[in-house]
């Protein structure tokens, strides 16, 4: 308890607050720009922490992480281009709200949900680090395989128009994710003699192409003067917080907890958390037909869950010395460079640093509302700029963003080609959300599948894939997730026919 | 007309899916088992879904029903001239940046396409476009090169 209070007091020191605010502001910018990831932002800051006090250095990295994951929602909402993969689900309802002139409400919802999600994740980091870390170890390859498949079942609820086309788009995405060196044999696969494809299609490049460059083509094709009408209403943040508290608090808490649980699993990240939370929010909603058309609950689910993963992804690192995500691995490097070894002994050997960091993460999520609110005003100005200016600048950002991933022109070409193909394919009815889901989850699904097959050589395939308790729960959730949209649709049809019958009688 | 368009696109999707599955199946013959199990399962899935789409499309055509996409503009109404200018312009930009350098080509790309897509074309608009391109290019340079130290393709110039 003494350590906790000391950590709180340390985090409230003016220098630490300044470090948090500046790194978060930088994080918001990094997150907003497509292609610049939270990992890159945190990695860029690590050298700056060498000359700093250990706690302040870690707070700087934590602030960047929080800001970057939230920042992805700004571009997702304003120009239909997720700044980070974890903001993909935010585009589903965020951009339609912008088109309806409700950009301020959408951005406010994303900001508030991100802050609350982050706070919930940090509560678990503080009070349940060890039990949750032990639970995460029960997630082997079969469980991760089913978790990713569960994320993929969102396709059933995304594709309201034609489920077959949605599934087909998802399968094509899965196929694209198989290009490159095979995980089992180490041989090139589906590269068709192109050396540059040996490393596979980078999922971030494909995402930038499918969302950002396709959106550039859409803006040029539509030839409208502005992207959308900006929302200039005063007190929009306050009103949105009131509305979320009144109508979406259960969704907010549920999605934050889903994000926390998904975040602790090594390999799963903010994108899976957002897919699962969005799917759940839609499945349990009394009006699922409004999702994808500008539903506030969709943004709340997506943003609260992805920011909840920020703190929870550090749980395996703090408790077991296992970095569960790329950012956690970079943070581990930061800790080691300060002479601190992450793991169970961290709290005994350097409790002041560990608790300052955890209490600082609480503070970061509270300060996020202030930093984000200021950022919102700046970013929303993009809606006052003619759409052809926005389109060309986004095209340039898409190029530099995809090049920055691996300093490779191949990634830029992949981005450009997937953007052009995406534009035409989606015009003929294939679904971009389902396709990108397949590309992003494909690597996790294949890894889980291949490792499970290897495990199955020692016992039966049936037991490995279907007989483990957590897998059975996840399989049941997959079935429920696929069936729910059909049941809801059927119920709606029966209800409307009953209403019509009542009117006639 | 609308019904025929969407259904015709469904046939196109089916044909493209079959071709994609056939090409990848042929390429998968060199992959050693068990590494080929997962990609082949996906290819079977694609073929199955394409067949399902074909059957439902034929059924819909017979019953004269159709799903209507509210979010996308039909392909027939795409503004081909503007879209093609952007695609070709971007292709030239990507080629030029390798030889000339990222920041110089970005300035030219921004200036030419922003002016090209402008509704009005006069000296004031040209000046606005020139200044906007310069400011955007400078901001990208400061943000990416100076602060984030993100490498960009370097050619003969910057």
Interface residues (C-beta under 8 A of the other chain):
Chain A: X29 X30 X36 X40 X44 X161 X162 X164 X165 X167 X168 X171 X172 X174 X175 X178 X182 X183 X184 X185 X187 X189 X190 X192 X216 X217 X220 X221 X222 X223 X225 X388 X389 X391 X392 X393 X395 X396 X397 X399 X400 X403 X404 X407 X409 X412 X413 X416 X420 X423 X424 X426 X427 X428 X429 X430 X446 X449 X450 X453
Chain B: X6 X9 X10 X12 X13 X17 X20 X24 X27 X28 X30 X31 X32 X34 X35 X37 X38 X39 X42 X43 X45 X46 X49 X50 X52 X53 X56 X67 X68 X69 X72 X73 X74 X75 X78 X79 X82 X83 X86 X87 X90 X91 X93 X94 X97 X98 X102 X106 X109 X110 X113 X114 X117 X118 X119 X132 X136 X140 X143 X144 X148 X149 X150 X151 X152 X153
